[in-house]
């Protein structure tokens, strides 16, 4: 399987590691660490040295309860970093739901639009939605994510019932809608949206039954890195679960990424690139020895 993007046809025969670059002061696990343009650019280069296959640049935190960021602020954060990232020789994704940011990013050479709203957000001043931007581009890749409600409210009233068929139905519908608008299926990737309006148990149900997404025919991207559900099952004190300790969540994050790949994920979106790459090499060695 391949993923068609603006400049690259990404070979998914090997799991791809997408390194996270948060150009924000308030992201849930590394907010402020790379908020300046020089630090974010340097982080892009470090992630590639660590083995990242794809860079994912975002300028707005989407943690539960996070306030929305004005379009002009997001553009000012993201575009200088993106301008540098597209010179580094790897696919570059932009994590945004705003059509104006999507358009500007694609004009600068971005390869992938990674949208938590699955191209449905309708607050753009032009009246466009994300699907208008994607379908007007000849080849850009797009990742459609499932989110229940919106970042400000998604964890105040999480989903109910069996989450897997609900997520599967939604992603199937969004993918089909995009294809009916003329977007080639090879450009589409799906993300079940771990932590976006789901309970801890529902998140792990999506991991355990992730293979149920595969018959839809699109690559699956898994984003477990440093999520609170990992802390909920590995740390006992409520204060520990509520706090964000990047070091404490690194090992569970790598384990979750490995399990996601074993259950069919083609791309894993991670903060801890070097550790994830090492773990995937061990998995690959085991699989090769068993054939």
C-alpha positions in Angstrom: 0.0 0.0 0.0 1.1 3.6 -0.7 0.0 7.0 0.5 -0.1 9.6 -2.2 1.0 13.1 -1.0 1.9 16.4 -2.7 5.6 15.5 -3.4 5.9 11.9 -2.2 4.4 8.5 -2.8 4.9 7.1 0.6 5.7 3.3 0.7 3.7 1.8 3.6 5.2 -1.6 3.4 7.3 -0.5 6.4 5.6 1.4 9.3 6.1 5.1 9.0 7.0 7.2 12.0 5.5 10.7 12.0 7.4 13.0 14.3 5.4 15.7 16.2 6.4 19.4 16.0 4.2 21.5 18.3 4.8 25.2 17.6 2.6 26.1 20.6 3.0 27.4 24.1 0.2 25.1 25.5 0.2 21.7 23.9 -0.6 19.0 26.5 2.8 17.3 26.7 5.5 19.6 25.2 3.9 23.0 25.0 6.4 25.8 24.9 9.4 23.6 24.3 9.4 24.4 20.6 7.3 27.6 20.5 9.9 29.7 18.9 10.7 29.4 15.2 14.4 28.5 15.7 13.7 25.9 18.3 10.9 24.3 16.2 13.2 24.3 13.1 15.9 22.6 15.1 13.5 20.1 16.5 12.4 19.2 12.9 16.1 18.4 12.1 16.6 16.5 15.3 13.5 14.3 14.6 14.9 13.4 11.2 18.2 12.4 12.8 16.2 10.3 15.3 14.6 8.5 12.3 11.3 10.2 11.6 9.9 9.5 8.2 7.3 12.3 8.2 7.1 15.6 10.1 3.8 16.8 11.5 3.7 20.6 12.3 0.9 22.1 14.3 0.2 25.6 15.6 -2.8 25.0 17.9 -3.2 22.7 20.8 -6.2 20.4 20.6 -5.9 19.0 24.1 -9.2 18.6 26.0 -10.5 22.1 26.9 -8.0 24.0 24.8 -9.1 27.4 23.5 -9.3 28.0 19.8 -6.4 29.9 18.3 -7.1 32.8 15.8 -6.3 32.0 12.2 -3.6 34.7 12.0 -1.8 33.4 15.1 -1.8 29.9 13.8 -0.4 31.1 10.4 2.3 33.1 12.1 3.4 30.1 14.2 3.3 27.5 11.5 4.4 29.0 8.2 8.0 30.0 9.0 8.6 26.4 10.4 6.9 24.9 7.4 9.0 26.9 5.0 12.1 25.3 6.5 10.6 21.8 6.9 9.8 21.4 3.2 13.5 21.8 2.4 14.5 18.8 4.5 13.6 16.1 2.0 10.8 14.3 3.8 7.0 14.5 3.6 5.6 17.3 5.7 2.2 17.2 7.3 0.3 20.2 8.7 -1.9 19.6 11.7 -4.8 22.0 11.2 -8.6 22.2 10.7 -8.7 25.7 9.3 -9.1 26.0 5.5 -7.0 29.2 5.3 -4.1 27.5 7.0 -4.5 24.5 4.8 -4.3 26.7 1.7 -1.3 28.6 2.8 0.5 25.4 3.8 -0.1 23.7 0.5 1.0 26.8 -1.3 4.4 26.5 0.6 4.7 22.8 -0.5 3.2 20.9 2.4 2.4 17.3 1.5 -0.3 16.3 4.0 -3.3 17.9 5.7 -3.9 16.2 9.1 -7.3 17.3 10.3 -8.9 16.4 13.6 -12.2 17.6 12.2 -12.0 15.3 9.1 -12.5 18.4 6.9 -15.9 19.4 8.5 -15.0 22.6 10.3 -17.2 25.5 9.1 -15.7 28.6 10.7 -13.7 29.9 7.8 -14.4 33.5 6.8 -14.4 32.5 3.1 -17.2 30.0 3.6 -15.0 27.1 2.5 -14.5 23.9 4.4 -11.4 21.7 4.4 -12.7 19.3 1.8 -12.9 22.3 -0.7 -9.2 22.9 -0.2 -8.2 19.3 -0.4 -10.2 18.5 -3.6 -8.9 21.6 -5.3 -5.3 20.3 -4.8 -4.1 17.7 -7.3 -2.2 15.3 -5.1 -2.0 16.3 -1.4 -2.5 13.6 1.2 -5.1 13.9 3.9 -5.6 12.3 7.2 -9.3 12.2 8.4 -9.6 11.8 12.2 -12.6 10.9 14.3 -13.5 13.4 17.0 -16.5 13.3 19.2 -17.9 16.8 19.8 -15.0 19.4 19.8 -11.8 20.0 21.8 -13.5 22.3 24.3 -16.2 19.8 25.1 -15.2 16.4 23.9 -14.2 15.0 27.4 -17.0 16.5 29.3 -19.4 14.1 27.7 -17.5 11.3 26.0 -19.0 8.8 23.6 -21.3 6.1 24.8 -21.7 2.5 23.8 -19.5 0.4 21.6 -17.1 2.9 20.1 -15.5 0.8 17.3 -18.5 0.5 14.9 -19.3 4.2 15.5 -15.8 5.3 14.6 -15.7 2.9 11.7 -19.0 4.2 10.3 -17.9 7.8 10.6 -14.5 7.3 8.9 -16.0 5.2 6.1 -18.6 8.0 5.4 -16.0 10.7 5.5 -13.6 8.8 3.1 -16.5 8.0 0.8 -17.7 11.6 0.7 -14.2 12.8 -0.2 -13.9 10.2 -3.0 -17.3 11.2 -4.4 -15.8 14.8 -4.6 -13.0 13.5 -6.9 -10.2 12.8 -4.4 -8.3 9.7 -5.2 -8.5 7.0 -2.5 -4.7 6.7 -2.4 -4.6 10.2 -0.9 -6.7 9.3 2.1 -5.5 8.0 5.5 -7.7 7.4 8.6 -7.1 8.1 12.3 -9.5 6.7 14.9 -8.8 9.7 17.2 -7.5 8.3 20.4 -8.4 10.5 23.3 -10.8 12.7 21.3 -14.0 12.3 23.1 -13.5 8.7 24.3 -13.2 7.0 27.6 -10.0 5.1 28.6 -11.8 1.8 28.0 -13.0 3.0 24.6 -9.5 4.1 23.6 -8.2 0.7 24.4 -11.1 -1.0 22.6 -10.0 1.0 19.5 -6.5 -0.4 19.9 -7.6 -4.0 20.5 -10.0 -3.9 17.6 -8.1 -1.5 15.3 -8.0 -4.2 12.6 -11.7 -3.6 12.1 -10.8 -0.4 10.3 -8.5 -2.1 7.8 -11.3 -3.4 5.5 -12.2 0.2 4.7 -9.1 0.1 2.4 -7.2 3.1 3.7 -4.0 3.3 5.7 -4.5 3.8 9.5 -2.6 6.4 11.5 -2.4 5.8 15.2 -1.8 8.7 17.6 -1.2 7.3 21.1 1.8 9.3 22.1 1.7 10.6 25.7 -2.1 10.3 25.9 -3.7 10.4 29.3 -5.2 6.9 28.8 -1.7 5.6 29.0 -1.2 7.3 32.3 -4.5 6.1 33.6 -3.5 2.5 33.3 0.2 2.8 34.3 0.0 5.3 37.2 -2.1 4.9 40.3 -2.3 8.3 42.0 -4.9 10.6 40.5 -2.5 13.5 40.6 0.0 11.5 38.5 -2.6 10.8 35.9 -3.6 14.4 35.7 -0.1 15.6 35.4 1.9 15.4 32.2 5.3 13.8 32.7 6.9 13.2 29.3 9.5 10.8 30.7 6.9 8.7 32.6 4.7 8.4 29.5 7.5 7.6 27.0 7.6 3.8 27.6 3.8 3.3 27.5 3.7 5.5 24.4 6.3 3.3 22.6 4.4 0.2 23.7 1.1 1.5 22.4 2.7 2.5 19.0 4.2 -1.0 18.7 0.8 -2.6 19.5 -0.9 -0.3 17.0 1.5 -1.4 14.3 1.0 -5.1 15.1 -2.8 -4.4 14.8 -2.3 -2.9 11.3 -1.4 0.8 11.7 0.7 2.0 8.8 1.8 5.3 10.5 2.4 6.1 14.1 2.4 9.8 15.2 4.8 10.2 18.1 6.8 12.6 20.2 9.5 10.1 21.1 10.8 9.3 17.7 14.2 7.6 18.5 12.7 5.2 21.0 9.8 4.3 18.7 12.1 3.7 15.7 14.3 1.4 17.9 11.2 -0.6 19.0 9.9 -1.0 15.5 13.3 -2.3 14.4 13.1 -5.0 17.1 9.6 -5.9 15.9 10.8 -6.0 12.3 13.7 -8.3 13.2 11.3 -10.7 15.0 8.9 -10.7 12.1 11.7 -11.3 9.6 13.1 -14.2 11.7 9.7 -15.8 11.8 9.2 -16.0 8.0 
